[in-house]
Every structure is written in structure tokens, then in C-alpha cells.
């Protein structure tokens, strides 16, 4: 396994610290001193000896505890997704669960009960709990978790004061513990799962005040020193959970720089699409481009970084379509992928703020600039392999920045066909047929179905993600260089590219995804 260079680790540490500095104004009403003390206590946990642990073993261990505290990072969707996956796995062990949530208030009990019984619509429920006023983080991050709790008849309660108006973390924790004790008494035969902000899980915080250390598990998320320790050892891709001590664990499911950048993007989002002067997309794109150029050997000119946000009203895309004669299927692809690179203007535009999206399109920019592509003219039907290649390197670039990103496997594509709608099924059939044709080395007759351009693009994006995963694993595998610069220098517009493509696919056929369960 290739280890990250010292320069790469330092660069990512500096990037993380810069993002944290920008995020400070958004980190709650408690004093900065209060927050800094809590952060330092949690960071010290990352310096403890850590043992990588398989997901199945992790679930088996925490399921033996009466009380489970899950640390949450507000404003980052991955945090809530991880909690839902943990709850689903715990439910398989025992259906006697009760959940205490920071994101609902104590006064919300009646509204939660009515919503759970189907007596309220979602809109009525959100109005009743005053979600936007009291919590403010996107409801869509929490909807899947709440819906799953309701669908499985798992009782859940808010344990916070309205607007979380506490003078300090300690004051908040002591008040919340009183509510948790009530739930513990009311649901004596149930396993109590507490979902609360990560700073509250500090040593001396909410779990310690609650008491009963031997009967409780704490699950932290992405403690920074721990992640960088794994990064330095080249283990960041292969470890999803670590054990810190008895009953103390940490999920490793999102790199710190990705976490803070996505948090900052979410906090900066106001109304339609407005960024403060503090967050400069050009600066963030330049940092990503610098890291990608260093890893791939591609040339990078910071003066050519141009990133523009937004245009959710499609005004910009309409202008692009008219001025550069872009076909509708390409405009639709831009919409699906949250932005794109326009070589005619040497511009990256972003309509969806996330690290995965930004890094994917910055990679597209580097590729096009290095190949001197000044006009986009590929046909999805005729140049299907070229699109797969282009999308594959886009995915590779985003995976270099966010190693925890995952794509579907070929087996998952096959399984998805069963429940797919007509158009989706056609796209999936093309994707599976293309993988079979690649297995043949691109020789002989192809059983690929003839599809419309937009369907070909959808299939190419799926296959590109698979290719990007394979390229990344080959790159990180430590079995010799795959010659990134040489591969990226190959012009996919050339007539000889198709033969080259199938040669590369044959070489990548031996790369297999690690067989392990992931959170």
C-alpha cells in the first residue's frame, strides 16, 4: 500500500486547519474557550493506541452495552448516514431500542407522536417542531433516519432545550442527562441510543456525567489526529472503525478536510446560492488542483483557476447551450453531476456545493487543460469509451481528495436491474454489457444495446465511477506505478484511443475490490 508523502500529509493538515479557522463563526453559541477545551480533549483521544476493527465486530461489541452514545457532526450528511447504518445493524441484534436526539426539543414529544402515527404531514410536522428556527441544519440530512425510526416503531425523543440556549457545554450536558435518566427509567428493558454533538462526547462530558461507564459505549467520528496517523501509515483507505479502549470507538468515514469543507459549504449556503467573501471557491479549487497535480504529474497553472457557483435557475446553462451549441444531453449531464468544466470558457461551474463535486470538475479542468481541449465535441454513442475514460479520471480525482467515496460494484449494478424502471434498466443493461465486452478485450461482436445519447452518458458515468475506483486501487496498491501522467496524457479524442482503452481495461481486470463490509 502506497503511503502518503510527508508533503501531502502536511498539505492536508494545513488545509484542514485553514478550513476549521473559516468554520469557527458557525460552531454554536457556547464560548470559543469552551469549544477549544472540548476539541483538545477529543483530539487527545486520537493519540491513544488504536486497533482497527471490522464493522461486524464493532457492531457485536457495542450491541452488548446498555447505553450507546453516537457523536454527531452537524451539517455533514455522512454523519447522519453513519448513524442510520449503525442503528440498522443494532436493530438486527435487538429490536428493543429507544433513541434520544439532540436535533429535537423536549417540547416536541407530542408532535413526534402525531407524526409517527401519520396524523401529520411532513410539512406540518416541521412547522410544529419549528425545525428551521430551532435546528437550522438541512432536514433532508435527517429525514432518512427519522423515517426509518418511524417505520420500525422505534420510540425517539428530543432531549434539548428550545434553540439549545445554554451558557456552556457543561450546563447543556447536565440538563440533558436529566432527560436521559427519565428515558432510561421509562424504557428499562431497552437499549438507549443517544445522538448528540461530538463536543458533548468529550471526556468529562455527557457520557461521563450520565455515569455507568461499564455499561456504555461511545462512538466518536473522525478524530483528526487519528485520521492523520492512519494517513501517514497508508491505512486510511482500509480502516472504517477503530477501537480506542473498552467501550470507546471512532468511525473513520470521512477525511477531516472533506468534513470541514462540506460543513463550510453547507453553512455558507444561504437562500439560492450565496457565498461569503470568507469562502473563495477559486482558493479551494486551487488547493484541490495543487494536490491532484502533485499526485498525477499534470501541469497546473494557478492563474487558470476559474470557478463560479450557482445558477440554479439554469440561466447560465441556457447561455452555454446557445453560445457553444451544446446538445441537451450534455446540459442534462451538467445538471446531474452538480456542475462541469466548460473548455470554451476555461471555467469550472458548480451548482452543488460538495468536495466530491468540486474535486471531480477540477480534475476535468486539469485533464482538458493538459490535453489542450478548447472545444467539447464528443458523441456519447460514437465515443462511448472516451466518455467512460473521462468520467473515470474525474472520479479518480475526487477519490484522491476523498478516499472514503464509494462507487457501485458490477454485482450491485446487476442487482439494481431487478427493481429498476424502464430507462434505468436500459442504462444498467448497457453498463453490464460493456463490462462483458471489456472482459472480451473489445474483440468480436458487442451485445451492447443501442441507446439514446443521454442514456449512454448515464451508463458512461456509472462505468467511469467503476473505472475510477480501479485506477485508484491500482495507484494505491503499491505494486508499481501505473504511470498516471502517461495515461492522462493520452488524448481520448484520437482515433486510436479505442484500442488503447481495451488494453488498459485488460490490465485493470485483475484489480479487485477488498471484500469487507463498510459503514
N, C-alpha and C positions, 0 to 999 in steps of 0.2 A: 504494500500500500504506500503510495507516494505521500510523504509528509509535506505539509505546507512549509514554505521557506520562512525564515525568520522575518524577512522583509514583508512578506504577505501577512503574517500574523500581526506584526507591528502596525501595518497599514490598516488592517481591520479593527485593531484595538483603538487606534486614533479616530477612525471613522465612527466607531460606536460611541466614544466619549463626546465627540462633536455633536452627534445626534441627541445624546442624552442632555447635553447642555441646552440645545434648542427646545427640548421637550419639557424642561423644568417648569415653565409657567403653567403647564396643563396638569400638574401632578397633585391636584387636590387642595383642600382648604387648610390642611394641617401645616404647621410651620416648616420651613425648609430645614431647620435644625432637626426637627422630629423625623423628617423623611430621610435625611442624611444618616442619622444614627441607625435607623431601621435598615437602610440599604447596606451599611457596613456590617451589621450583624449577620445579614443574609449572605453577603459576599464571603464572609469568613467560613461559612459552611462549605463553600466551593473549594476551600483549601484543604478540606478533610480528605483522607484516603477514600476513594470511590471505587465501588465494584460494579462493573457493567452487569446488568441483569436482564434476562429475557422477559418479554412482555407477559408471557403466560405465568412465569414465576412471580413476577411483580404483582399481578392480579391475585394469585394464590396467597401471597403474603399479606397484602393489605386487606383481603377479604376476611382474614382471621381477627381483625381488630373491630371493636365495638363502635369506635368513632373514627371517622376519616376526614381529615382536613385537606381540601384541594385549594392550592394557591391559584388565584386568577390574575391575569394581566388584562385590565380593562382596555377596550379599544383595539384589541388584536384578535381577529376571528379564530386563529389557530388555538387560542387558549380555550375558548368555549367548545370548539370541536373536540379537543382532547378530553375535556370533562365529559362530554356526551359519550365518547368511546369508552372511557373508564366506567361510567355508570352502566352502559350496556353489558359490559363484561362482568361487573359486580352482580347485576341482575340475574345472570345465568347461574351465579353461585347461590344467591338468596334473593327472593322477591320482597323480603321484609326490609325495605329501605324507606327512610324519610330524609328529605333534603332541606337544608337551611340555606337561604340565598341572601347575599348582600344586595343584589340588584332589585329586590322588592322590599317594601317597608312593612313594619309591623301592622300598620293600619290597613294593609292591602288584603288581609285574610278573607274578608267577605267577597271581595272582587275575584280573588283567585278561586274561591269555592264556586262562585257562579260561573266563571269562565270554564272551569273544569267540568261542570255539569252541562255545558252547552247552552247556558241561559243568556250568554252574552256573545256578541260577535267580537272578533279580534279588535276592531276599531273601538268598540265600546269599552272593552277591557283596558286598552292602552290609555283611553281617556280617563277611565275610573282610577287607574293607578298613577295617573299623571306621569307617564313614562318619560316624556321629553323634558319635563321640568325637574323630575326627581333623580333620573339616572343619566339621561342625555346620550349615552352610548347607543349605537345602532341596534334597534330591536331585532333586525334580521340576523344579527350575530347570535342572539339568544333564543330566537323562535324555535329552531330545531330541538334544542334541549327542553324547552318548556312543553312543546308539543309531545315529545317522547314521554315526559313525565306524566302528562295527562292521559295519553293513550295507554299507558301501562298502570294507571291508577296508583301512582306513587305520590303520596302526600308531600307537598312542598310549601314552604312558608318564608315570608320575608322576616328578617330579624334586624333591620336597620331602622334608624330614626329618619323621619322625613328630611330629604335633602342631605342626609348624612352630616348634620350640623353638630359636630363635636369639636372641642378645642384641641384635642390631641388624639394620637393613635391609642394611647392608654385609656383615655376616657371612653373612646368608642369600644375598645375591646372589653372593658369591664361591663358596659351596658349590654353588649351583645351576648356575653356569657350568661347573663341572667335569662335571656330568651332561650338560649341553647339548653340551659338546665331544665326549663319548663318543657321543652320538646323531649328531652331525654326522659323526663318523668312520665310524660303523656304517652310516649311510644317506647316503653321499656323493652319490648321484645324486638325492636327494630334496630337496624344499623343506621347510625346518624352520619350523613354526609354533609359537610359544611363547605360551601363555596364562597370564598372571601378573598379580598385583595391580597396580593403577595406580601406587602409590607406588614400586614397584620399577622402573618405567619412567622415573623422573626422570633428568634429565641427570646423568651420573656414576654411574648405577645399573646395573641388569642388562645392558641392551644395550651400554652403553659398556664395561663390564668384559668382556663377551663378545668385543668387538672386531669389526673388519671393517665399519666404518661405511658404506663404499661398497656393501657387499653386503647391507645390512639395511634394512628398513622398520619404523618404529614407528607403531602406530595407537593414539592416545590416545582417551579417551572423555570428552566433555562437560566440557572445561576451563572453569571458571566465568567468568573474565574474558572469554573468547572468546564464550561464550553471551550474556553481558550486552551485549557490544559489538554482536552481531547484533540483540539485542532493542531496543537504543537506535536502531538503523537500520531497524527494522521488517522484518528479514530472517530472523527466527528460524523462520518457517513454511516458507521456501523453500530452506533450506540444510540438507543432511544430512551433508555431508562438506566439510572444508576442508583445503587443503594449507598447511603451516606453513613448510616448507623441503624441500630434496631428501630424499625418503625419510621425511619426518615429516608425519603426518596426524592429524586429530582428527575423530571422529564427533560429530555434534550430533543426538542422537536422543532426548534426554530433558532437560527443564528441570531446573536444579540443585535447585530447591525440591521438585520432584516426586521426584527421585532420593533426596534426603536424607529426605524424609517417608516414602517407601516403604521405605527402608532402616531407618529408625527403627521403623516399624510391624513390619517383619519381626523385628528384634532384640527388640522388646518382647513379641513373641508367645511365650508360654510355656504349655505344656500345652494346655488347651482354648481359653482366651481370657482372658488376664490382662494388664492394662496397669499399668505402674508409675506412681507419682504424677508422675513427670517428664513423662510424655506425657498431656496432658489433651485428650481429643477435643473438648471444648467450645471450648477455646482454638484448636485447629487449625480447627475448623468456623467459628469466629468470624472468623479470618483469611481463610478462603476466602469467607465471606459478605461480608466488607468489600470484597474485590476485585471480586466479582461485582456487588454493589450499586453500586459506583463506576462500573463499566463499563456497566451496564444502566439505571441511574436508579431501580431498585427501592428501596423503603424497607427499612431494615434496623435492627432493634432488638436489640442485643446481649443484652438481658435475656431475649429469647425463644429464645435458642440453647439447645437441649437435645438432646444426643447421648448415646446409650447403646450400648455394644458388646455383641456376642456372641449368646448364646442359641443356640448350635449344636445344643442338644438340642431345639429347636423349642418349648420351654415358653412362651416369650413369644408366639410366633405363634399358638399354640393359644389363649392367653388373648385375643389380639386378635380372632381369629376368633369366639370365643364372645361376647365383650363387645360388639363393634361389628358383629356379624353380617356379617363379611367373607366373601365366597364363596371356595371353594377355589382357583379360578383366580387370584385376586388374591394369596393366600398363596403359591402356587407362583411367581408373578412376583417377589415379595419374595425368595424363596429364590434364584432365578436371578440376580437383579440385586444380590445381596450386601447387601440391606437395603432401606430405604424410609422414606418420611415418612408418619406417622400423624397426619392432621389432627385427629382426635378427641382426641388427647393432645398435639398440638403438639410432636411428638417425632420426631427422626431416629434410627433404629436401624441399626447397622452389624454385619453378620455376616461381612463380608470386608474386611479392612483393606487399602485401597489409596487413593491420591489420587483416581483416576478414580471409584471408588465413592463416596467421601465427598463429593467436589465435586458429583457428579450428584445426590445426595439433598439436599445443602444447597441446590442450585438449586431442587429441587422444593419445599423448605420455603419459600423466598423467594416463589416463584410463588403457592403456596397462601395464605401469609400476606397477600400483597398483594391477592389476589382474595377474601380473607376466606372461604376454603373451610374449613369446620369439620367437614364430613362427606363422605366419599367415596362416590359413588353412581353412577358412570358404568358403562354396559353396553358391553363390548368390541364387541359386534355392532352395536348401535344407534349407539354413539358412537365408531365406529372412527376417524374423522378427529380427534376430540378427543384420543384416546389418542396418535395419531401426533404431534400438536402438543405435547402434554405431554411425551412422551418426547424429542421433538426439542429442546425447550428444556433438558431435563435433560442431553442430550448436549452442547448448546451450552455450558452452564455448565462441564462437565468439560473441554471443549476450550479454554475461556478460561483454565483453570488449567493444563492440559497440552496445548499446541498440537501436540505430536507424536503425539497419539492419532489413530488412523485407523479409518475405518469401511469396510465393503464398498461397492463401487460397484454400480450396477444391472447392469452387464455381468457382474460377479463373481457376483451373485445368480443370473443366468440360467445361468452355467456350473455353479454349485453344484447346480442341479436335476438334472443328469445322474447324479450319484453319490449323491444324497440318498435317505434311506429314505422310507417312505410318508408319515409325518406331516410330516417335514421338507419333502418335496416339495409337500405341500398348502400349507404355510405359505409356501414360496417362490413358488408359483403365485399365491397371494393377493397377495403383495408386488409381483410383476411386473405383475399385472392392475391393481392400484391405481395403479402408476406410469403405466400406459397410460391409465387413467381420468383421472388428473390432467392428462395431456397433452391430453385432450379438454376440459379445463376443468370436469370434473364434469358435463358436459351429455350427455344421451342415456342409452342403456341401459348399465349396467355389466356387464362379464363377470366380475366378482369372484365366486369360488366361495363358497358358504355354508359357513362353518366353525364349529367349536365355540369357546366364549369363550376358552379357553386358547390355541388356535391363532391366534385373532385378535390376542391380546396379543403372541404371539411375532412375528407379522408387523408389528404396530404398532411394536414395539421396533426391528426391523430398519429399517423405513421412518423411524422417528423419528431413528435414527442418521444416515441419509442426509440428512434434513431439517436436523439439527443441523450437519452438515458444510456444507451450502449456506448456512445462516444465518451461520455463522462466516466463510465465504469472502466473502459479501456484506458482512459487517461489516468485515472486514479489507481489502477490496478497494480502499478509498479512493475509491470512486465515489459519494460522498454517503452520508449516514447512512441506515440502514434503519429508523430510529425505534424502537429497541429497547423503550423504555418504553411507547410506544403499542401495539406488538404484544403485549407481555407483559401489558398491561392489558386485553386482550380476553378476556372470560370465555368459555371454551370450553364451558361448560355451557349457554350461551344457545342458543335455537332458531335464531337467525340465524347461528350460528357456521359452519355447514357452507358456506354461500355465501361467507363471508369467507375460509374456508380455501382454496377453489379459486382465488379471486382472488390470494391470496398465492402459491400454487403456480405460477400463471401468471407472476408477476413474478420468481420464482426460477428459472424454466425456463432462462433464459439463462446461469445460473451454471454453469460447467464446471470440473471438477477439472483441475488442471495435469497435463499429460501428461509425467510424468517418473518414472523408476524410483527407488524409495526402498528404503533398507535397512530 
